[in-house]
Amino acid sequence: MNETERKAFNWLIKKGIPESNISFRARKTPDFLTTDGRGYEVKLLSDYGIYTNPKQLEELRDKNPTTLVFSPFAEEPIFAASFKDVEKLVHVYVSPEGGVVRIRNKTHIRLMLLKHLIEKREDRSVSLDEVIEKLLDKYGGVRR
């Protein structure tokens, strides 16, 4: 259980659901099921919305669980609503292959430099592999 899921679990208990009636389901949709059949999906709100993958999006739309949306620093959800209502309130980012790529600012700067080197290279005989090698030499990185 990650930190956000732990906050959701604690919130469900505060709402009066006995701990013994809450089942956490790692890597399943929804994240929590209660003995009365209610489902709860936990989502962390980023700067841009919430993230999911195509398979989970289909399950969320089909099952329409109560979705608990947390901001990074809140101990309680900023809102709890059916997924269909959440989808109307925040942008849902769907990762095509099920994974979300997040990059650090430093990485973004390096990628922009790479783009600049590729676009501005005067000697077109220099391959992209050589440009990448130059970038790795300058800033360090993992070579395979």
C-alpha positions in Angstrom: 0.0 0.0 0.0 1.5 3.3 -1.0 1.2 6.5 1.0 -1.9 7.8 -0.8 -3.6 4.4 -0.4 -2.8 4.4 3.3 -4.4 7.9 3.6 -7.5 6.5 1.9 -7.6 3.5 4.1 -7.4 5.7 7.2 -10.1 8.0 5.8 -12.5 5.0 5.2 -12.0 4.0 8.8 -12.7 7.6 10.0 -15.9 7.4 7.9 -17.1 4.6 10.1 -16.2 1.5 8.0 -14.7 -1.1 10.3 -11.1 -2.1 9.3 -12.2 -5.7 9.1 -14.8 -4.7 6.4 -12.2 -3.1 4.1 -10.3 -5.2 1.6 -7.2 -3.7 -0.1 -6.6 -5.0 -3.6 -3.1 -4.3 -4.8 -3.0 -3.7 -8.6 -6.7 -4.2 -9.0 -9.6 -1.8 -9.8 -11.0 -0.5 -7.5 -8.2 -0.3 -4.9 -10.6 -1.0 -1.9 -13.7 -3.1 -1.6 -16.0 -3.1 1.4 -18.0 -6.1 2.6 -21.2 -4.3 1.5 -19.9 -4.3 -2.1 -18.9 -0.6 -2.4 -15.6 0.1 -4.3 -13.1 2.9 -3.8 -10.5 3.9 -6.2 -7.6 6.1 -5.0 -6.0 8.8 -7.2 -3.3 11.3 -6.6 -4.0 14.7 -8.2 -0.9 16.0 -10.0 -0.4 19.5 -11.4 -2.3 18.4 -14.5 -4.9 15.8 -13.5 -4.9 12.1 -12.6 -3.2 9.3 -14.4 -4.5 5.9 -15.5 -3.9 3.3 -18.2 -6.3 2.2 -20.9 -7.4 -1.0 -19.2 -8.0 0.7 -15.9 -9.9 3.5 -17.5 -12.2 1.0 -19.1 -12.7 -0.7 -15.7 -13.3 2.6 -13.9 -15.9 3.7 -16.5 -17.6 0.3 -16.3 -17.6 -0.1 -12.4 -17.9 3.6 -11.6 -16.4 3.3 -8.1 -16.3 6.1 -5.6 -13.0 7.8 -6.5 -11.0 9.4 -3.7 -8.8 12.2 -5.1 -6.0 13.4 -2.9 -3.6 16.3 -3.3 0.0 15.4 -2.4 -0.1 17.1 1.0 -3.7 16.3 2.2 -4.5 13.7 4.7 -8.1 13.5 3.4 -9.4 13.4 -0.1 -10.0 16.8 -1.7 -13.1 15.2 -3.1 -14.8 11.9 -3.3 -17.3 11.2 -6.1 -18.2 8.6 -8.6 -15.5 8.1 -11.3 -17.9 9.5 -13.9 -18.2 12.7 -11.9 -14.5 12.9 -11.3 -13.9 12.6 -15.0 -16.0 15.7 -15.5 -14.0 17.7 -12.9 -10.3 16.8 -13.6 -8.3 15.8 -16.7 -7.7 12.1 -16.9 -4.4 11.3 -18.5 -4.2 7.9 -20.2 -0.8 6.4 -20.7 -0.8 4.4 -23.9 1.3 1.6 -22.5 0.2 1.7 -18.9 3.1 3.6 -17.5 3.5 7.3 -16.8 6.7 8.9 -17.8 7.7 11.7 -15.4 10.9 13.5 -15.8 12.9 15.8 -13.6 13.5 19.4 -14.6 17.2 18.6 -15.1 16.3 15.8 -17.5 14.0 18.2 -19.4 16.8 20.7 -19.8 19.1 17.9 -21.1 16.5 16.8 -23.6 16.0 20.4 -24.8 19.8 20.6 -25.3 19.7 17.4 -27.2 17.0 18.7 -29.4 19.0 21.9 -30.0 22.1 19.9 -30.9 20.2 17.8 -33.3 18.5 20.8 -35.0 21.5 23.0 -35.1 24.3 20.6 -36.0 26.2 22.0 -38.9 27.9 18.8 -39.8 25.1 16.6 -41.0 27.5 13.7 -41.2 27.4 13.4 -37.4 24.9 10.7 -36.5 22.3 11.1 -33.8 24.1 8.3 -31.9 27.2 10.6 -31.8 25.1 13.6 -30.6 23.7 11.4 -27.8 27.1 10.1 -27.0 28.4 13.7 -26.7 25.5 14.6 -24.4 26.2 11.6 -22.2 29.8 12.5 -22.0 29.0 16.0 -21.1 26.4 15.3 -18.5 26.9 11.7 -17.5 24.3 9.0 -17.8 23.8 5.3 -18.1 25.0 3.6 -21.3 23.6 0.2 -22.3 
